[in-house]
Amino acid sequence: MTAITLDDAAWTDVEEGTEALVDRWLVGEGAAVRAGQPVASVVLVKTTIEVPAPADGVLERILVAAGETFARGAPIGTLRESG
């Protein structure tokens, strides 16, 4: 399993303790995805950011549902890599 996370660069200059919000998932559990394909849309300090798949594979599990928040470094989903 590979964790799907919001890139650390997105958190630059963000106050410690701030959480991001999963706005919506762009694919559902069980969907095949390609590396770099946007899988979720999140909002961090009033900025919408697309979270890409880290590798080719299948979205195994959504860990943070749309409308829920998550902290820096926390996985929002898991990917089962193909190949």
C-alpha positions as CSV (number, residue, x, y, z in Angstrom):
1,M,0.0,0.0,0.0
2,T,1.1,3.5,-0.8
3,A,-0.2,6.5,1.2
4,I,-1.9,9.3,-0.7
5,T,-1.0,12.6,1.0
6,L,-0.9,16.3,0.3
7,D,2.6,17.3,-0.8
8,D,4.7,18.9,1.9
9,A,5.3,21.9,-0.3
10,A,1.7,22.8,-0.1
11,W,2.1,23.3,3.7
12,T,5.0,25.8,3.3
13,D,4.2,29.0,5.4
14,V,1.1,27.4,6.8
15,E,0.7,27.9,10.6
16,E,1.4,24.8,12.7
17,G,-1.8,23.1,13.7
18,T,-3.8,24.2,10.6
19,E,-5.7,21.4,8.9
20,A,-6.8,21.0,5.3
21,L,-10.3,20.0,4.2
22,V,-11.1,17.3,1.7
23,D,-13.4,19.1,-0.7
24,R,-14.2,16.1,-2.8
25,W,-12.9,12.9,-4.2
26,L,-12.5,12.9,-8.0
27,V,-12.4,9.0,-8.1
28,G,-14.0,6.4,-6.0
29,E,-12.6,3.4,-4.1
30,G,-11.7,0.6,-6.6
31,A,-10.9,3.1,-9.4
32,A,-7.8,2.6,-11.5
33,V,-5.6,5.7,-11.6
34,R,-2.4,6.8,-13.3
35,A,0.6,8.4,-11.6
36,G,0.0,12.2,-11.4
37,Q,-3.8,11.9,-12.0
38,P,-5.8,14.1,-9.6
39,V,-7.6,11.9,-7.2
40,A,-8.9,14.5,-4.7
41,S,-9.5,18.2,-4.3
42,V,-8.6,19.7,-0.9
43,V,-8.8,23.2,0.5
44,L,-5.8,24.6,2.6
45,V,-6.0,28.2,3.8
46,K,-8.6,29.2,1.2
47,T,-6.6,27.6,-1.6
48,T,-8.0,24.6,-3.6
49,I,-5.3,22.1,-4.4
50,E,-5.6,18.8,-6.4
51,V,-3.9,15.8,-4.8
52,P,-2.3,13.5,-7.5
53,A,-2.0,9.8,-7.4
54,P,1.6,8.9,-6.3
55,A,1.8,6.0,-8.7
56,D,-0.2,3.9,-11.1
57,G,-2.7,1.6,-9.3
58,V,-6.1,1.3,-7.7
59,L,-7.6,3.6,-5.0
60,E,-7.8,1.0,-2.3
61,R,-9.3,3.0,0.5
62,I,-10.5,6.5,1.3
63,L,-9.3,7.4,4.8
64,V,-10.6,11.0,5.0
65,A,-14.1,11.5,3.6
66,A,-15.2,14.6,1.7
67,G,-16.1,17.3,4.2
68,E,-13.5,16.0,6.8
69,T,-10.2,17.6,7.7
70,F,-6.7,16.2,8.1
71,A,-3.3,17.3,9.4
72,R,0.0,17.9,7.7
73,G,1.5,14.5,6.6
74,A,-1.7,12.5,7.3
75,P,-2.7,10.1,4.6
76,I,-6.1,10.8,3.0
77,G,-6.2,7.5,1.2
78,T,-4.3,4.4,0.2
79,L,-3.2,3.2,-3.2
80,R,-2.5,-0.4,-4.3
81,E,0.2,0.0,-6.9
82,S,-0.1,-2.0,-10.1
83,G,2.8,-3.6,-11.8
